[in-house]
Amino acid sequence: MPRSIDVTSVRATPEDLTELNAKGFDGVVGLRVTEVSPDRVRGEWTVEPLLLQATGVLHGGVHCAVIESLASTAGWTWLNREGGPGGVALGVANSTDFIRATTTGTLTAEATPVHRGRQQQIWQVTVSDEQQRLIARGQVRLQNVGVGA
């Protein structure tokens, strides 16, 4: 079984978070974190042939994965902000709606908080194309783990 990644030395910068996340599935998708703060995380990726369904459109699972990754990154960033309680945020529910099919281009996703509590967080994530059209949206509920430990 692979060892977990020690996140205690990770800084909340787009570069560090992109590098950390690239060690897993986000690296396959090509997700790049472009902006990070305790109140918003943005990322982008390019639609590649490997990410398409047999019908030629972007696989919905990619949207689900990106939405969960950005929500989890946002939750972690909020927990580990200056004066924050620390810990990690683990996804326990992901509801994603697919609005518009896409086959090419660069997509941008933005995570913003709906609720941030002591035990759980809820983040909303929107995915847009280069023309700022809504492609997908999702909501992720996160469990805060190791808070104040």
C-alpha positions in Angstrom: 0.0 0.0 0.0 1.5 3.4 -0.9 2.4 5.8 1.9 0.4 8.9 2.4 2.0 12.2 1.4 3.1 14.4 4.2 1.4 17.8 3.6 2.8 19.5 6.7 5.6 21.1 4.7 3.4 22.2 1.7 2.9 25.9 1.3 -0.4 27.1 0.0 1.0 28.4 -3.3 -0.4 27.4 -6.8 3.0 25.9 -7.6 3.4 23.8 -4.5 -0.2 22.6 -4.6 0.0 21.7 -8.3 3.2 19.7 -7.6 1.6 17.9 -4.7 -1.6 17.1 -6.5 0.3 16.0 -9.7 1.6 13.0 -7.7 -1.9 11.5 -8.0 -4.8 11.4 -10.4 -4.7 15.2 -10.9 -1.4 14.6 -12.7 -3.1 12.3 -15.2 -5.8 15.0 -15.8 -3.2 17.7 -16.1 -4.9 19.9 -13.4 -2.9 23.1 -12.6 -3.8 25.2 -9.6 -3.7 28.8 -10.7 -4.9 30.7 -7.7 -5.2 29.8 -4.0 -6.5 31.6 -0.9 -8.6 30.5 2.1 -11.7 31.8 0.3 -11.2 30.6 -3.3 -9.1 28.1 -5.3 -8.9 28.2 -9.1 -7.4 25.6 -11.5 -7.3 24.8 -15.2 -6.6 21.9 -17.5 -6.6 21.2 -21.2 -9.0 18.7 -22.7 -6.8 16.0 -24.1 -7.9 12.9 -26.2 -7.1 10.6 -23.2 -9.8 12.3 -21.2 -12.6 11.8 -23.8 -15.4 9.2 -23.8 -15.7 7.0 -26.9 -18.3 9.5 -28.2 -15.6 12.2 -28.3 -16.8 14.4 -25.4 -15.0 15.0 -22.1 -15.7 12.2 -19.7 -18.0 13.3 -16.8 -15.7 11.6 -14.3 -13.0 14.1 -15.1 -15.4 16.9 -14.1 -16.1 15.0 -10.8 -12.5 14.5 -10.1 -11.5 18.1 -10.8 -14.4 19.4 -8.7 -13.4 17.1 -5.8 -9.7 18.0 -6.1 -10.3 21.7 -6.1 -12.8 21.6 -3.2 -10.4 19.4 -1.1 -7.5 21.8 -1.9 -9.7 24.7 -0.9 -10.8 23.0 2.3 -7.2 22.2 3.2 -6.1 25.7 2.4 -8.8 27.1 4.7 -7.9 24.8 7.6 -4.2 25.6 7.3 -4.5 29.3 6.9 -2.7 31.7 9.3 -4.2 31.0 12.7 -6.3 28.1 11.3 -6.8 24.9 13.2 -4.8 22.7 10.7 -5.7 19.3 9.5 -6.9 17.9 6.2 -10.3 18.0 4.4 -11.5 14.7 2.9 -14.4 14.4 0.4 -17.4 12.5 1.7 -20.0 13.6 -0.9 -19.7 14.9 -4.4 -22.7 16.0 -6.5 -21.8 17.1 -10.0 -24.1 18.4 -12.8 -22.9 18.3 -16.4 -24.3 21.3 -18.2 -22.6 21.4 -21.6 -20.5 18.9 -23.5 -17.0 19.9 -24.5 -14.5 18.2 -26.8 -11.5 20.6 -26.8 -9.9 23.6 -25.2 -8.8 24.7 -21.8 -11.3 24.6 -18.9 -11.2 26.6 -15.7 -12.7 25.6 -12.4 -13.3 27.8 -9.3 -14.1 26.6 -5.8 -15.9 28.9 -3.4 -17.2 28.1 0.1 -20.8 27.5 1.0 -20.2 26.4 4.6 -17.0 26.1 6.7 -17.5 24.6 10.1 -15.5 22.9 12.8 -16.2 19.4 11.5 -17.3 19.8 7.9 -17.1 22.1 5.0 -19.1 22.5 1.8 -17.6 24.0 -1.4 -19.2 24.8 -4.7 -17.1 24.4 -7.8 -18.0 25.8 -11.3 -16.3 24.7 -14.5 -16.2 27.1 -17.5 -14.8 27.0 -21.0 -12.7 29.6 -22.7 -15.8 31.6 -23.7 -16.9 31.7 -19.9 -19.8 29.3 -20.6 -20.8 27.1 -17.7 -19.7 23.5 -18.5 -20.3 21.8 -15.1 -20.9 22.6 -11.5 -20.6 20.6 -8.4 -20.9 20.7 -4.6 -18.5 18.7 -2.3 -19.0 18.0 1.4 -15.7 17.6 3.2 -14.9 16.1 6.6 -12.2 18.0 8.6 -9.8 15.4 9.9 -6.9 16.0 12.4 -8.1 19.5 13.2 -6.2 20.9 16.2 -4.2 17.7 16.5 
